[in-house]
Amino acid sequence: MKAMILAAGEGTRLRPLTLTEPKVLLPVSGVPLIEYTLRWLKHYGITEVAINLHRLAARVQSSLGDGTRFGMKIVYSREKTLLGTAGGVKKMESFFESPFTVVYGDVLTDLDLSVMLAFHRHRQAVATLAVREMPNPWEVGVVEMDNESRITGFIEKPPRGSEKSNLSSGGIYILEKRVLDYVPEEGFCDFAYDVFPRLIELGLPMYGYHLKNGDYLLDIGTAEKYKQANLDMKDRIEKWPM
């Protein structure tokens, strides 16, 4: 299986830290954030990774190189204008086979990707999203699921009080390549706003993989979360899947 790390975001909520450093290179307990993701993917047998880049792209490429030091092959996709989460993956369509993994660049996780993949295959899903319970679902993407874990609704940042679930996407997807048939060839397109609601509307099998007890997942989108990640990794770094 191949993977794509979405790293083209500008990290505006982490300024001034991201004025001169890409968000994915911010150190977490002394290690650049994206290196945790690369080593986690490698731990589960993924050795070919695409990374999309926009602002400060050269900094990321010079830091990671071609992936040799991680025992991986890394290819890059530079976006002159931001294409969105789905648009960025669509640009790299020829790189992928089915299924493949998409990970948001600001996600720090140690979940068992092999178990999530087995879940995806057992359900014969076109898309499987890692989901978790959140205390503030109105600030994230709300996922509605039935008793079989099939996703029946996906609403990005619903108005507070209108949300029908406290489950949220964790920023990790396993997708069949045919999902990209529902992404336009050019222009901006987002999985949460554009693609996933369309898959649900068409009745295609999309499932939520609920994080297990003990799974760690944190999206480092704010200074507060960045501080939390550094505190968390002091105790976790030695046990991290590397």
Secondary structure by P-SEA (a helix, b strand, c coil): cbbbbbccccccccccccccccccccccccccaaaaaaaaaaaacccbbbbbbccaaaaaaaaccccccccbbbbbbbbcccccaaaaaaaaccccccbbbbbbccccccccaaaaaaaaaaacccbbbbbbbbccccccbbbbbccccccccccccccccccccccccccbbbbccccccccccccbbbcccccaaaaaaaccbbbbbcccccbbbbbcccaaaaaaaaaaaccccccccc
